[in-house]
Amino acid sequence: MENSKTSDKLSPFLESGIYRFENSNVVFIDPVRMLNRSYTRFRSSPSAYYSRFFDSKETIVTSDSKKRKRKENKTPHDLNEREQAATLRHQQARPMLLKAHGFLMKATDLLAIMKDLRGGSNICSSTELSEQHSFIELGKVWQAPLYEIILKGAWKGLERVVPVFNNLVVNETSDDMEAEFLNNKYILPRESCFYMSDLGQVHNLIHECNVGFNLIVIDPPWENGSARQKLRYPTLPNWYFLSLPIKQLAHPDGALVALWMTNREKLHNFVQKELFPSWGVSHEATYYWLKVKADGSLISDLDLFHHRPYECLLLGYFHGQGTNSKQPPRLRPIKHDQIIISIPGEYSRKPPIGGKFLMLVLPLISIELLLEHVPDVKPARCIELFAREMTAGWTSWGNEPLHFQQSTSFVRDEIDDTS
């Protein structure tokens, strides 16, 4: 009987990548399985995605560890007003995060599978991945308007060449599409599109695509000392994000806005007092992404002040004007304090919380989609801003939406016989 129970709980996870803990607000996800819902002929390589945190002895090491250590030794009386507010925010979230982690550590069936999520084949070497072109740098040169990408369909002969920068590049087919750019190959998921530009050209996106998105996910390149020191990606001052045209991109009947956040108290204050109000968004709920290693342990101590093992996802509604004043758009209440647990991928890569096609296949599994909270406009139109990868059915905008679409991050599906 126990084996049957275990099998019943694991079967949905093996199919969808989502493991639900009963009678709780907690799920564990395998981003690789979830990403694979976007593809037909290719699969995300587990070894490429899970490049970190598979060694239980791995610890986070930073160049300013001595400085952090000094700050960690501060007594509560040494904390300034902002640090005290951050500590209070953490203490409020701490019990439910500990409880969520406790659910994971008791799920022995899941823990056994977690150790094998990376697999042992299709390893992508760091040399292969480092050879990818820097779209950020290429987009700045004078030749940028001349760069073109070659799109190739599943069938031979289906090929077209289009500008890669400041242009809406579309895969309108129901199949994966391979693309070539400067001798590198990329995989585009079905029914998806991307617009690659910097923040200065984001308003051109409004003219290029049929706006009216009712789900907007945003992962801004917040100012971050760690990202700057590691030269991971360029960051922007907070005030830059005030110029994002959320009101113009959103559906007039309203939209759900999901904003990824770090734990800096200064940032939380900015979003609550300036950013959301300037966008016309009301904060409705906060979700948490708790990061663990392959053995289930947290990637860092939960109380480590400057590197806590979780990030926040702030959810809010853009209420819009509505097309019929007598019948205002219906905005569903959002559940508070939902917790998503996963093993992180590459630095700053967020777990896939989108994916319309998963909803079509598994309609009861929707926490990663957020679609149950999207205003009542069908079908849902979804966009990710500052995207670094693509999702089937979505529009992706940013200065490197192809970053994680390189072919070295994928393997061809074994059942695919079109090649």
Sequence and secondary structure as in RCSB ss.txt:
>XXXX:A:sequence
MENSKTSDKLSPFLESGIYRFENSNVVFIDPVRMLNRSYTRFRSSPSAYYSRFFDSKETIVTSDSKKRKRKENKT
PHDLNEREQAATLRHQQARPMLLKAHGFLMKATDLLAIMKDLRGGSNICSSTELSEQHSFIELGKVWQAPLYEII
LKGAWKGLERVVPVFNNLVVNETSDDMEAEFLNNKYILPRESCFYMSDLGQVHNLIHECNVGFNLIVIDPPWENG
SARQKLRYPTLPNWYFLSLPIKQLAHPDGALVALWMTNREKLHNFVQKELFPSWGVSHEATYYWLKVKADGSLIS
DLDLFHHRPYECLLLGYFHGQGTNSKQPPRLRPIKHDQIIISIPGEYSRKPPIGGKFLMLVLPLISIELLLEHVP
DVKPARCIELFAREMTAGWTSWGNEPLHFQQSTSFVRDEIDDTS
>XXXX:A:secstr
 HHHHHHHHHHHHHHHSEEE TTSSEEEE HHHHHGGG SSEEE HHHH  SS STT     TTHHHHHHHHT  
GGG  HHHHHHHHHHHHHHHHHHHHHHHHHH HHHHHHHTTSS SSS   HHHHHTS  HHHHTTSTTGGG EEE
EE SSTT EEEEESBSSEEEE SSS EEEEETTEEEEE TTEEEEE  GGGTTHHHHHS   BSEEEE   B  H
HHHHTT S  B GGGGGG  HHHHB TT EEEEEEE S HHHHHHIIIIIHHHHTEEEEEEEEEEEB TTS BSS
 TT TTS SEEEEEEEEE    S TTS        SS EEEE   STT       HHHHHH TT  TTT GGGS 
S SS  EEEET SS  TTEEEEES TTTT BGGGEEE TT    
